[in-house]
Amino acid sequence: MLPDFRVRQRDYLLEIARALTEELDLDKLLNRILTIALEMLAGQAGMIALRDTGGGWRISASHNVPAALLRFLEPLLKQIPDLDDPESSEIPAINRLIREINSSTIFGLLAGVGLPLVTRGRVIGVITIFRSYLGSFSINDRALLKSFADQAAVAVANAQLYHMVIEEKHRMDALLDSAADGILILSPNLTIQRANPSFQTLSQRTLLQVMNIQHEKVVAWAKPPSGITLEKAIEGGWPLRQNAYLYVEGDLVRPEPYPPLPVGITYAPLLTVDGGLLNIIATVRDITRFREADELKSTFISIISHELKTPVALIKGYVSTLRRKDAAWDPEIVNDSLAVIEDEADRLTGLIEDLLDSTRLQSGALSLKKTDVAIPELANRLLERFSNQPDSHQFRCDFPQDFPVVLADEQRLRQVISNLVTNSIKYAPDGEILVNGRVLADTVIVSVSDEGPGIETQDIPHVFDRFYRGPEAARKTKGAGLGLYLARSIVEAHGGHIWVEKRADGHGTIISFSLPR
């Protein structure tokens, strides 16, 4: 019988050796280890406690151990010191724990043995086996369990490491998938091995159209980009000759019917320990807003410089003329010149105020001082002021008698209506300019219409953009493109909406805005 028993013990050790290489699921592995240990030592109950990654210990597998006992053991497990020297600290503490369990629990009549799972000089767990008959474990039992525990410790360590790798992969996948920027992972031969959802959205390509495709077939430029391309950099020895980031900016070609997309791509090398190229990580960012900001800045500088230079030049010219000592100016000429200077100074003041308001709106610092406002009276006063100016337009105001009072900032509403009327005067050479209103269930609507040539269809979506001026308007009239932008911002700050439409007869433009009642 002894040889058969030794053969069975050898088979147990072979079984755990197979588990070492076959099973990487930690829960399944622990139950398998516990089952083998119970069979090997003729045990009726057992458990495995592992060191928790967050600190402390926890029971990770058990067999025939009452739930009440498991709850009793939890505070005892916390008494095991978390030190790195198993021989002098953890193993004696574990042995004391086993003796305490034997003497103070319902397993008091059982014999129990426990051995730590030690790998690389660190205790990662402890396996405990209980028998239902009296008698201590023999030296052979303990030696067998020690050999078994050594192999089990390696198997558990491998399973824990595999579990950590899987968790890290899931964490990395979640990080890549949730990133707002597009991310590509390239092999050393520039084949795309990974593309996150953001890149698929930016490029308007499916995963099948990206995976295992050469980089240059997916990242193609509509025109020569700013900066050296990845392929040219590789030809020059990057990144092995110069381990630095590579940045390229340009218009990314996308499948029809999508237009090219302005993007900036940062390439970062991922090197092995010995300096070899493992991967290239490409981060793709949509720079449409940055490009729009640059274009807006250029437009701002161009328009403002022109709008500022004209009145300043006129003021300087008239002042220089009036100061000439070799001429005696007629009083009427002096008054006319001073009137021009005053008008141009007012124009400069208005432009500066518009720029300040625009800045306040951008920073969210524009505050409203709301009071009860009678819009018909406000519109009448404004049109009366415009009527007193020498002009070829006719001004008319038309509001129903029951037009309600609204809660609004009167000064800002005056600015809105004044901007709309000024806009009509500027772009309609003559004819009637009408300010009218109508009342709906929850809102009031105010409209300003003229009899000019109207706004070009392609310009309608952009007329309320800051600094926007249609090509024809920019050529024929002065302006900074801020009036309608400010009108829209003020109306929206009141919770209203503003829009533009063509008149039914095709002559002129109607700009309307709504306000809540």
Residue pairs with C-beta under 8 A, 6 or more apart in sequence:
8 40
9 40
9 144
12 36
12 39
12 40
12 144
12 148
13 147
13 148
13 151
15 36
16 33
16 36
16 148
16 151
16 152
16 155
17 151
19 29
19 32
19 33
19 36
19 155
20 151
20 154
20 155
20 158
23 29
23 32
23 155
23 159
24 158
24 159
24 162
24 163
25 159
26 60
26 156
26 159
26 160
26 162
26 163
27 60
27 61
29 155
29 156
29 159
30 48
30 50
30 60
30 61
30 156
31 61
31 63
33 48
33 61
33 127
33 152
33 155
33 156
34 46
34 47
34 48
34 61
34 62
34 63
34 127
35 63
36 148
37 43
37 46
37 127
37 129
37 145
37 148
37 152
38 44
38 45
38 46
38 63
38 129
40 144
40 145
40 148
41 113
41 129
41 131
41 137
41 141
41 144
41 145
42 131
43 129
43 130
43 131
44 64
44 110
44 130
44 131
44 132
45 62
45 63
45 64
45 65
45 107
45 110
45 129
45 130
45 132
46 62
46 63
46 64
46 65
46 127
46 128
46 129
46 130
47 59
47 61
47 62
47 63
47 65
47 70
47 73
47 127
47 128
48 59
48 60
48 61
48 62
48 117
48 125
48 126
48 127
48 128
49 57
49 58
49 59
49 60
49 73
49 77
49 125
49 126
49 128
50 57
50 58
50 60
50 117
50 124
50 125
50 156
51 57
51 82
51 123
51 124
51 125
52 58
55 82
56 77
56 78
56 82
57 77
57 78
57 80
58 74
58 77
59 70
59 73
59 74
59 77
60 125
62 70
66 106
69 105
69 106
69 107
72 105
73 101
76 97
76 100
76 101
77 97
79 93
79 97
80 90
80 93
80 94
80 97
81 89
81 90
81 93
83 89
83 90
84 121
84 122
86 116
86 118
86 121
86 122
86 123
90 116
90 123
91 116
91 123
94 114
94 116
94 123
94 126
95 114
97 114
98 112
98 113
98 114
98 128
101 107
101 112
101 128
102 108
102 110
102 111
102 112
107 130
109 134
110 130
110 131
110 132
111 130
111 131
111 133
111 134
111 135
111 136
111 137
112 128
112 129
112 130
112 131
113 128
113 129
113 137
113 141
113 142
113 145
114 126
114 127
114 128
114 129
115 126
115 127
115 142
115 145
115 146
115 149
116 123
116 125
116 126
116 149
116 153
117 123
117 124
117 125
117 126
117 127
117 149
117 152
117 153
117 156
118 124
118 149
118 150
118 153
119 153
119 154
119 156
119 157
120 157
124 153
124 156
124 157
124 160
125 153
125 156
127 145
127 149
127 152
129 145
131 137
137 145
176 183
176 194
176 196
177 196
177 197
179 196
179 198
180 198
181 198
181 283
181 284
181 285
182 195
182 196
182 198
182 199
182 200
182 201
182 202
182 203
182 263
182 283
182 284
182 285
183 194
183 195
183 196
183 198
183 199
183 281
183 282
183 283
183 284
184 192
184 194
184 195
184 199
184 210
184 215
184 218
184 219
184 281
184 282
184 284
185 192
185 193
185 194
185 195
185 279
185 280
185 281
185 282
186 192
186 193
186 215
186 279
186 280
186 281
186 282
187 193
187 279
188 277
188 278
188 279
188 280
190 214
190 215
190 216
190 230
190 231
190 234
190 280
191 212
191 213
191 214
191 215
192 210
192 211
192 212
192 213
192 214
192 215
192 218
193 211
193 212
193 279
194 211
195 207
195 210
195 211
198 284
199 210
199 284
200 206
200 207
200 210
202 252
202 261
202 263
202 284
202 286
203 210
203 218
203 252
203 254
203 261
203 284
204 254
204 255
204 258
205 218
205 254
205 255
209 218
210 218
215 230
215 231
215 282
216 230
216 231
219 230
219 252
219 265
219 282
219 284
220 252
220 253
221 229
221 250
221 251
221 252
221 253
222 250
222 251
222 252
222 253
222 260
223 250
223 251
224 250
225 248
225 249
225 250
225 251
226 248
226 249
226 250
227 246
227 247
227 248
227 249
227 250
228 236
228 246
228 248
229 248
230 246
230 248
230 265
230 267
230 280
230 282
233 239
233 246
233 267
238 244
238 246
238 269
239 246
239 269
239 271
239 277
239 280
240 275
240 277
243 269
243 271
245 266
245 267
245 268
246 266
246 267
246 268
247 264
247 265
247 266
247 267
248 264
248 265
248 267
249 262
249 263
249 264
249 265
249 287
250 262
250 263
251 260
251 261
251 262
251 263
252 260
252 261
252 262
252 263
252 284
253 260
254 260
254 261
261 286
261 288
262 286
262 287
262 288
262 290
262 291
263 284
263 285
263 286
263 287
264 284
264 285
264 287
264 290
265 282
265 283
265 284
265 285
266 282
266 283
266 285
267 280
267 281
267 282
268 280
268 281
268 282
268 283
269 277
269 279
269 280
269 281
270 277
270 278
270 279
270 280
270 281
271 277
271 278
272 278
296 466
296 467
299 467
299 481
300 467
303 467
303 469
303 480
303 481
304 351
304 355
304 480
307 351
307 478
307 479
307 480
308 348
308 351
310 478
311 344
311 345
311 347
311 348
312 344
312 348
314 340
314 341
314 344
315 341
315 344
315 345
318 337
318 338
318 340
318 341
319 341
321 327
321 337
322 329
322 334
322 337
329 337
351 480
354 480
354 482
354 483
354 486
355 480
355 482
357 366
357 482
357 486
358 466
358 482
358 485
358 486
360 366
361 486
361 489
366 489
366 490
366 493
368 408
368 409
368 412
368 493
368 494
369 409
369 411
370 407
370 408
370 409
371 407
371 408
371 409
371 410
372 405
372 406
372 407
373 405
373 406
373 407
373 408
373 409
373 410
373 413
374 405
375 399
375 403
375 406
375 413
375 437
375 444
375 446
376 397
376 399
376 403
376 437
378 410
378 413
378 414
378 417
379 397
379 399
379 417
379 435
379 437
379 446
380 397
382 414
382 417
382 418
382 421
382 435
383 395
383 396
383 397
383 421
383 433
383 435
386 393
386 395
386 421
386 425
386 433
387 395
391 425
392 429
392 430
393 424
393 425
393 428
393 430
393 431
393 432
393 433
394 431
394 432
394 433
395 421
395 432
395 433
395 435
396 432
396 433
396 434
396 435
397 434
397 435
397 436
398 434
398 435
398 436
398 437
399 436
399 437
400 437
400 438
400 439
402 439
403 437
403 439
403 444
404 439
404 444
404 517
406 444
406 515
406 516
406 517
408 494
408 515
409 490
409 494
412 490
412 493
412 494
413 490
415 486
415 487
415 490
416 486
416 487
416 490
416 491
416 513
417 435
417 446
417 448
419 483
419 484
419 486
419 487
420 448
420 483
420 484
420 487
420 511
421 433
421 435
421 448
422 483
423 448
423 483
423 484
423 511
424 433
424 448
424 449
424 450
424 452
424 509
425 433
425 450
426 477
426 478
426 479
427 450
427 452
427 453
427 455
427 473
427 477
427 509
428 450
428 451
428 452
428 453
428 508
428 509
429 452
430 451
431 450
431 451
431 452
431 508
432 450
432 451
433 448
433 449
433 450
433 451
434 447
434 448
434 449
434 450
435 446
435 447
435 448
436 446
436 447
436 449
437 444
437 445
437 446
437 447
438 444
438 445
438 447
439 445
439 517
440 514
442 516
442 517
443 496
443 514
443 515
443 516
443 517
444 514
444 515
444 517
445 512
445 513
445 514
446 512
446 513
446 514
446 515
447 510
447 511
447 512
448 510
448 511
448 512
449 503
449 508
449 509
449 510
449 511
450 508
450 509
451 503
451 507
451 508
452 507
452 508
452 509
453 507
453 508
454 502
454 503
454 506
454 507
454 508
454 509
455 463
455 470
455 500
455 502
455 509
456 470
456 472
459 468
459 470
459 473
460 500
462 468
462 470
463 470
463 484
463 500
464 484
464 485
464 487
464 488
464 498
464 500
465 481
465 485
466 481
466 482
466 485
467 480
467 481
467 482
467 485
468 481
468 485
469 479
469 481
473 479
484 511
487 498
487 511
487 513
488 498
491 497
491 498
491 513
491 514
491 515
492 498
494 515
494 516
495 515
495 516
496 513
496 514
496 515
496 516
497 513
497 514
498 511
498 512
498 513
498 514
499 511
499 512
499 513
500 509
500 510
500 511
500 512
501 509
501 510
501 512
502 508
502 509
502 510
503 509
503 510
